[in-house]
Amino acid sequence: MIEDDMSFMEPIFMERQLPFAEYLERSGYHSMTQEIINKYNDPINNKDHETKRSALEGMMNKYGKHFAASYRFPCKGGASISISVISGKMFYSRIDAPYEIMGVALNEGEDGGEPMPYQTDEQLMIYLAKVLAHSQEY
């Protein structure tokens, strides 16, 4: 088993079981994992399919699957707030804190573009609730 393998997060991202799912624009495999899956399943465009397949399997076995979700919270004024959530061994996530959030500054003086690594389920829900409340003020 891969240390800190995040494959257990697959149903959460693939079946849109994240909190505040009604605001999800996209939820599923991270583009890195999706690319591996697409190449793995495309024998027509792969001249040496078996060799590539074994290389891709090795990469997946080494790093596991990675997931991504994008939220869009509409604001009263017509704008919206976008939030990204990712999970996977190559990101700042681990089994006990499986999310990394790319968010926005909700308070003056906060840095908005900095990732928030190692977030738990509870921390993700609290942050998204704050974003929702903030979006309804503006």
MARBA-3410 file (N, C-alpha, C, O; in Angstrom, 1 decimal):
138
0.8,-1.2,0.0,0.0,0.0,0.0,0.9,1.3,0.0,1.9,1.3,0.6 ~ 0.4,2.3,-0.7,1.1,3.5,-0.8,0.9,4.3,0.5,-0.2,4.4,1.0 ~ 2.0,4.8,1.1,1.9,5.6,2.3,1.1,6.9,2.0,1.3,7.5,1.0 ~ 0.1,7.2,2.8,-0.8,8.3,2.6,-1.5,8.3,1.2,-1.7,9.3,0.6 ~ -1.9,7.1,0.8,-2.6,6.9,-0.5,-4.0,7.5,-0.2,-4.7,7.1,0.8
-4.4,8.3,-1.1,-5.7,9.0,-0.9,-6.9,8.4,-1.8,-7.9,9.0,-2.0 ~ -6.6,7.2,-2.2,-7.7,6.5,-3.0,-9.0,6.3,-2.3,-10.0,6.2,-2.9 ~ -9.0,6.3,-1.0,-10.2,6.2,-0.2,-11.1,7.5,-0.4,-12.3,7.4,-0.1 ~ -10.5,8.5,-1.0,-11.3,9.7,-1.2,-12.1,9.7,-2.5,-12.9,10.5,-2.8 ~ -11.9,8.6,-3.3,-12.5,8.5,-4.6,-14.0,8.7,-4.6,-14.5,9.5,-5.4
-14.7,7.9,-3.8,-16.2,8.1,-3.8,-16.6,9.6,-3.4,-17.7,10.1,-3.8 ~ -15.9,10.2,-2.5,-16.2,11.5,-2.0,-16.1,12.5,-3.2,-17.0,13.4,-3.3 ~ -15.1,12.4,-4.0,-15.0,13.3,-5.1,-15.7,12.9,-6.4,-16.3,13.7,-7.1 ~ -15.8,11.6,-6.6,-16.4,11.1,-7.9,-17.9,11.1,-7.7,-18.6,11.3,-8.8 ~ -18.5,10.9,-6.5,-19.9,10.9,-6.3,-20.4,12.2,-5.7,-21.5,12.3,-5.2
-19.6,13.2,-5.8,-19.9,14.6,-5.3,-20.5,14.6,-3.9,-21.6,15.1,-3.6 ~ -19.8,13.9,-3.0,-20.2,13.8,-1.6,-19.5,14.9,-0.7,-19.5,14.8,0.5 ~ -18.9,15.8,-1.3,-18.2,16.9,-0.6,-19.3,17.8,0.0,-20.4,17.9,-0.5 ~ -18.9,18.5,1.1,-19.9,19.5,1.7,-20.3,20.6,0.7,-19.4,21.0,-0.1 ~ -21.5,21.1,0.9,-22.0,22.2,0.0,-21.9,21.8,-1.5,-21.5,22.6,-2.3
-22.3,20.6,-1.7,-22.2,20.0,-3.1,-23.0,20.8,-4.1,-22.7,20.8,-5.3 ~ -24.0,21.5,-3.7,-24.9,22.3,-4.6,-24.1,23.4,-5.2,-24.5,24.0,-6.2 ~ -22.9,23.8,-4.7,-22.1,24.8,-5.2,-20.9,24.3,-6.0,-20.1,25.1,-6.5 ~ -20.8,23.0,-6.2,-19.7,22.4,-6.9,-19.9,22.6,-8.4,-21.0,22.4,-9.0 ~ -18.9,23.1,-9.1,-18.9,23.2,-10.5,-18.3,21.9,-11.1,-18.8,21.5,-12.2
-17.3,21.4,-10.5,-16.6,20.2,-10.9,-16.1,19.4,-9.8,-15.6,20.0,-8.8 ~ -16.2,18.1,-9.9,-15.6,17.2,-8.8,-15.2,15.9,-9.5,-16.1,15.3,-10.2 ~ -14.0,15.5,-9.2,-13.6,14.2,-9.8,-12.1,14.0,-9.7,-11.5,14.5,-8.8 ~ -11.5,13.3,-10.7,-10.1,13.1,-10.7,-9.4,14.5,-11.0,-9.9,15.3,-11.8 ~ -8.2,14.6,-10.3,-7.4,15.8,-10.7,-6.9,15.5,-12.1,-6.8,14.4,-12.5
-6.6,16.6,-12.9,-6.2,16.4,-14.3,-5.0,15.5,-14.4,-4.9,14.9,-15.5 ~ -4.1,15.5,-13.5,-3.0,14.6,-13.5,-3.4,13.1,-13.5,-2.9,12.4,-14.4 ~ -4.3,12.8,-12.7,-4.8,11.4,-12.6,-5.6,11.1,-13.9,-5.5,10.0,-14.4 ~ -6.5,12.0,-14.3,-7.3,11.8,-15.4,-6.5,11.6,-16.7,-6.8,10.7,-17.5 ~ -5.4,12.3,-16.8,-4.5,12.1,-18.0,-3.9,10.7,-18.0,-3.8,10.1,-19.0
-3.5,10.2,-16.8,-3.0,8.9,-16.7,-4.0,7.8,-17.1,-3.8,6.9,-17.8 ~ -5.2,8.0,-16.6,-6.3,7.1,-16.9,-6.6,7.1,-18.4,-6.8,6.1,-19.0 ~ -6.7,8.3,-19.0,-7.0,8.4,-20.4,-5.9,7.7,-21.2,-6.3,7.0,-22.2 ~ -4.6,7.9,-20.9,-3.6,7.3,-21.7,-3.6,5.8,-21.5,-3.4,5.0,-22.4 ~ -3.9,5.4,-20.3,-3.9,4.0,-19.9,-5.0,3.3,-20.7,-4.9,2.1,-21.2
-6.1,3.9,-21.0,-7.3,3.3,-21.7,-7.3,3.6,-23.2,-8.4,3.4,-23.8 ~ -6.3,4.1,-23.8,-6.3,4.5,-25.2,-5.3,3.7,-26.0,-4.3,4.2,-26.4 ~ -5.7,2.5,-26.4,-4.7,1.7,-27.1,-4.6,2.1,-28.6,-3.6,1.8,-29.3 ~ -5.6,2.9,-29.1,-5.6,3.3,-30.5,-4.5,4.3,-30.8,-3.8,4.1,-31.8 ~ -4.3,5.3,-29.9,-3.3,6.3,-30.1,-1.9,5.9,-29.5,-1.0,6.7,-29.6
-1.8,4.8,-28.8,-0.6,4.4,-28.2,0.0,3.2,-29.1,-0.6,2.1,-29.0 ~ 1.0,3.5,-29.8,1.6,2.5,-30.6,2.2,1.3,-29.8,2.1,0.2,-30.1 ~ 2.8,1.7,-28.7,3.4,0.7,-27.8,2.6,0.6,-26.5,3.0,0.9,-25.4 ~ 1.3,0.3,-26.7,0.3,0.4,-25.6,0.7,-0.4,-24.3,0.6,0.1,-23.2 ~ 1.2,-1.6,-24.5,1.5,-2.4,-23.3,2.7,-1.8,-22.5,2.6,-1.8,-21.2
3.7,-1.3,-23.1,4.8,-0.6,-22.4,4.3,0.6,-21.7,4.6,0.8,-20.5 ~ 3.5,1.4,-22.4,3.0,2.6,-21.7,2.0,2.3,-20.6,2.0,2.9,-19.6 ~ 1.3,1.2,-20.8,0.3,0.8,-19.8,1.1,0.4,-18.5,0.6,0.8,-17.4 ~ 2.1,-0.3,-18.7,2.9,-0.7,-17.5,3.5,0.4,-16.8,3.6,0.5,-15.6 ~ 4.0,1.4,-17.6,4.6,2.6,-17.0,3.6,3.4,-16.2,3.8,3.9,-15.1
2.4,3.6,-16.8,1.3,4.3,-16.2,0.8,3.6,-14.9,0.6,4.2,-13.9 ~ 0.8,2.3,-15.0,0.4,1.5,-13.8,1.4,1.7,-12.7,1.0,1.9,-11.5 ~ 2.7,1.7,-13.0,3.7,2.0,-12.1,3.6,3.3,-11.4,3.7,3.5,-10.2 ~ 3.3,4.4,-12.2,3.1,5.7,-11.6,1.9,5.8,-10.7,2.0,6.4,-9.6 ~ 0.8,5.1,-11.1,-0.4,5.1,-10.3,-0.1,4.4,-9.0,-0.6,4.8,-7.9
0.6,3.3,-9.1,0.9,2.5,-7.9,1.9,3.2,-7.0,1.8,3.1,-5.7 ~ 2.7,4.1,-7.5,3.7,4.8,-6.7,3.0,6.0,-6.0,3.3,6.3,-4.8 ~ 2.1,6.7,-6.7,1.6,8.0,-6.2,0.1,7.9,-5.9,-0.4,8.8,-5.2 ~ -0.6,6.9,-6.3,-2.0,6.8,-6.0,-2.8,7.7,-6.9,-2.3,8.4,-7.8 ~ -4.1,7.9,-6.6,-5.0,8.7,-7.3,-5.0,10.1,-6.6,-4.8,10.3,-5.4
-5.3,11.1,-7.5,-5.5,12.5,-7.0,-6.8,13.1,-7.4,-7.3,12.7,-8.5 ~ -7.4,13.9,-6.6,-8.7,14.4,-6.9,-8.8,15.9,-6.8,-7.9,16.5,-6.1 ~ -9.8,16.5,-7.4,-9.9,17.9,-7.4,-11.4,18.3,-7.5,-12.2,17.6,-8.1 ~ -11.8,19.4,-6.9,-13.1,19.9,-6.9,-13.0,21.4,-7.0,-12.1,22.1,-6.5 ~ -14.0,22.0,-7.7,-14.1,23.5,-7.9,-15.4,23.9,-7.4,-16.5,23.4,-7.9
-15.5,24.9,-6.5,-16.7,25.5,-6.1,-16.9,26.9,-6.7,-15.9,27.6,-7.0 ~ -18.1,27.3,-6.9,-18.4,28.7,-7.2,-19.6,29.1,-6.4,-20.7,28.5,-6.5 ~ -19.4,30.1,-5.6,-20.4,30.7,-4.7,-20.9,32.0,-5.3,-20.1,33.0,-5.3 ~ -22.1,32.1,-5.8,-22.6,33.4,-6.3,-22.7,34.4,-5.3,-23.2,34.1,-4.1 ~ -22.4,35.6,-5.6,-22.6,36.8,-4.7,-23.8,37.6,-5.1,-24.3,37.5,-6.2
-24.4,38.3,-4.1,-25.6,39.1,-4.4,-25.4,40.1,-5.6,-26.3,40.3,-6.3 ~ -24.2,40.6,-5.7,-23.9,41.7,-6.7,-23.6,41.1,-8.1,-23.4,41.9,-9.0 ~ -23.7,39.8,-8.2,-23.5,39.2,-9.5,-22.2,38.6,-9.8,-22.0,37.7,-10.7 ~ -21.2,38.9,-8.9,-19.9,38.2,-9.0,-20.0,36.9,-8.4,-21.1,36.4,-8.0 ~ -18.9,36.2,-8.3,-18.8,34.9,-7.6,-17.5,34.7,-7.0,-16.5,35.3,-7.3
-17.4,33.8,-6.0,-16.2,33.4,-5.3,-15.9,32.0,-5.7,-16.7,31.1,-5.6 ~ -14.7,31.7,-6.2,-14.3,30.4,-6.6,-13.3,29.8,-5.6,-12.3,30.5,-5.2 ~ -13.5,28.6,-5.3,-12.6,27.8,-4.4,-12.2,26.5,-5.0,-13.1,25.9,-5.6 ~ -11.0,26.1,-4.8,-10.5,24.8,-5.3,-10.1,23.9,-4.1,-9.5,24.4,-3.2 ~ -10.4,22.7,-4.2,-10.1,21.7,-3.2,-9.4,20.5,-3.9,-10.0,20.0,-4.8
-8.2,20.1,-3.4,-7.5,19.0,-4.0,-7.1,18.0,-2.9,-7.0,18.3,-1.7 ~ -6.9,16.8,-3.3,-6.5,15.7,-2.4,-5.6,14.7,-3.2,-6.0,14.3,-4.3 ~ -4.5,14.3,-2.6,-3.7,13.3,-3.2,-2.3,13.3,-2.5,-1.9,14.3,-1.9 ~ -1.6,12.3,-2.7,-0.2,12.1,-2.1,0.7,13.2,-2.5,1.6,13.6,-1.7 ~ 0.6,13.7,-3.7,1.6,14.7,-4.2,1.2,16.1,-3.8,1.8,17.1,-4.2
0.1,16.3,-3.1,-0.4,17.6,-2.6,-0.2,17.6,-1.1,0.3,16.6,-0.4 ~ -0.5,18.7,-0.5,-0.5,18.9,1.0,-1.7,18.3,1.6,-2.6,19.0,2.1 ~ -1.7,17.0,1.6,-2.8,16.2,2.2,-2.3,14.9,2.7,-1.3,14.4,2.3 ~ -3.0,14.4,3.7,-2.6,13.1,4.3,-3.9,12.5,4.8,-5.0,13.1,4.8 ~ -3.8,11.2,5.2,-5.0,10.5,5.6,-5.9,11.2,6.6,-7.1,11.2,6.5
-5.3,11.8,7.7,-6.0,12.4,8.7,-6.4,13.8,8.4,-7.2,14.4,9.1 ~ -5.9,14.4,7.4,-6.3,15.8,6.9,-6.2,15.8,5.4,-5.2,16.3,4.8 ~ -7.2,15.3,4.7,-7.1,14.9,3.3,-7.3,16.1,2.3,-7.2,15.8,1.1 ~ -7.5,17.3,2.7,-7.8,18.4,1.8,-6.7,19.4,1.8,-6.1,19.8,2.8 ~ -6.4,20.0,0.6,-5.7,21.2,0.5,-6.6,22.2,-0.2,-7.2,21.9,-1.3
-6.8,23.4,0.3,-7.7,24.3,-0.2,-7.0,25.5,-0.8,-6.1,26.1,-0.2 ~ -7.4,25.9,-2.0,-7.0,27.2,-2.6,-8.2,28.1,-2.5,-9.2,28.0,-3.2 ~ -8.0,29.1,-1.6,-9.2,29.9,-1.3,-9.0,31.4,-1.6,-8.1,31.8,-2.3 ~ -9.8,32.2,-0.9,-9.7,33.6,-1.0,-9.6,34.2,0.3,-9.9,33.6,1.4 ~ -9.2,35.5,0.4,-9.1,36.2,1.6,-10.5,36.6,2.0,-11.2,37.3,1.2
-11.0,36.2,3.2,-12.3,36.6,3.7,-12.3,37.8,4.6,-13.3,38.5,4.8 ~ -11.1,38.1,5.1,-10.9,39.2,6.0,-9.8,40.1,5.5,-8.9,39.6,4.9 ~ -9.9,41.4,5.8,-8.9,42.3,5.4,-7.5,41.9,6.0,-7.4,41.6,7.1 ~ -6.5,42.0,5.1,-5.2,41.6,5.6,-4.8,40.2,5.4,-3.7,39.8,5.6 ~ -5.8,39.3,5.1,-5.5,37.9,4.8,-4.9,37.7,3.4,-5.2,38.5,2.5
-4.1,36.7,3.3,-3.5,36.4,2.0,-4.5,35.4,1.3,-4.9,34.4,1.9 ~ -5.0,35.8,0.2,-6.1,35.0,-0.5,-5.6,33.9,-1.4,-6.3,32.9,-1.5 ~ -4.4,34.0,-2.0,-4.0,33.0,-2.9,-3.1,31.9,-2.4,-2.7,31.0,-3.1 ~ -2.9,31.9,-1.1,-2.1,30.9,-0.5,-2.8,29.6,-0.2,-4.0,29.7,0.3 ~ -2.2,28.5,-0.5,-2.9,27.2,-0.2,-3.1,27.0,1.3,-2.2,27.4,2.1
-4.1,26.4,1.7,-4.3,26.0,3.1,-4.2,24.5,3.1,-5.1,23.7,2.8 ~ -3.0,24.0,3.5,-2.7,22.6,3.5,-3.3,21.8,4.7,-3.6,22.4,5.7 ~ -3.4,20.5,4.5,-3.7,19.6,5.6,-5.0,20.0,6.3,-5.0,20.2,7.5 ~ -6.1,20.1,5.6,-7.4,20.5,6.2,-8.2,19.2,6.4,-8.3,18.3,5.6 ~ -8.9,19.2,7.6,-9.7,18.1,7.9,-11.1,18.3,7.4,-11.4,19.4,6.8
-12.0,17.3,7.5,-13.4,17.5,7.0,-14.0,18.7,7.7,-14.7,19.5,7.1 ~ -13.8,18.7,9.0,-14.4,19.8,9.8,-13.9,21.2,9.4,-14.7,22.2,9.2 ~ -12.6,21.3,9.1,-12.0,22.6,8.7,-12.5,23.0,7.3,-12.8,24.2,7.1 ~ -12.7,22.0,6.4,-13.2,22.3,5.1,-14.6,22.8,5.2,-15.0,23.8,4.6 ~ -15.5,22.1,6.0,-16.9,22.6,6.2,-17.0,24.0,6.8,-17.8,24.8,6.3
-16.2,24.3,7.8,-16.2,25.6,8.4,-15.7,26.7,7.4,-16.4,27.7,7.3 ~ -14.7,26.4,6.6,-14.2,27.4,5.6,-15.3,27.6,4.6,-15.5,28.8,4.2 ~ -15.9,26.5,4.0,-16.9,26.7,3.0,-18.1,27.5,3.5,-18.7,28.2,2.8 ~ -18.5,27.2,4.8,-19.6,27.9,5.4,-19.3,29.4,5.5,-20.1,30.3,5.2 ~ -18.0,29.8,5.8,-17.6,31.2,5.9,-17.6,31.8,4.5,-18.1,33.0,4.4
-17.2,31.0,3.5,-17.2,31.6,2.1,-18.7,31.8,1.7,-18.9,32.9,1.1 ~ -19.6,30.9,2.0,-21.0,31.1,1.6,-21.5,32.3,2.3,-22.2,33.1,1.7 ~ -21.3,32.5,3.6,-21.8,33.6,4.3,-21.2,34.9,3.7,-21.9,35.9,3.6 ~ -19.9,34.9,3.4,-19.3,36.0,2.8,-19.9,36.4,1.5,-20.1,37.5,1.2 ~ -20.2,35.4,0.7,-20.7,35.6,-0.7,-22.1,36.2,-0.6,-22.5,37.0,-1.5
-22.9,35.9,0.5,-24.2,36.4,0.6,-24.2,37.9,1.1,-25.3,38.6,1.1 ~ -23.1,38.4,1.5,-23.0,39.8,2.0,-22.7,40.7,0.8,-22.9,41.9,0.9 ~ -22.1,40.2,-0.3,-21.6,41.0,-1.3,-22.3,40.8,-2.6,-22.0,41.4,-3.6
END
